[in-house]
């Protein structure tokens, strides 16, 4: 998926948490990872929140912007690791 950009943001906030691999969140627990399946045109993007807290709960959006005018569908999976409530 060349020529695409992935942006993560919280639903209620207008500014992005990440754009591509760049992090704009002031919270140091926010990270992003990307990998591309070898020999395939499939990318996987992961928003990572270390040491998840109650205030991290909410809806997160993943926006994919491509320079091509084709429409594509993507699966978004959120996985929470190591949370204690």
Buried (B, 14 or more C-beta within 10 A) or exposed (E): BEEBEBBBBBEEEEEBBBBEEEBEBEEEEBBBEEEEEEEEEEBEBBBBBEEBEEEBEEEBBBEBEBEEEEEEEEEEEEEEEEEEE
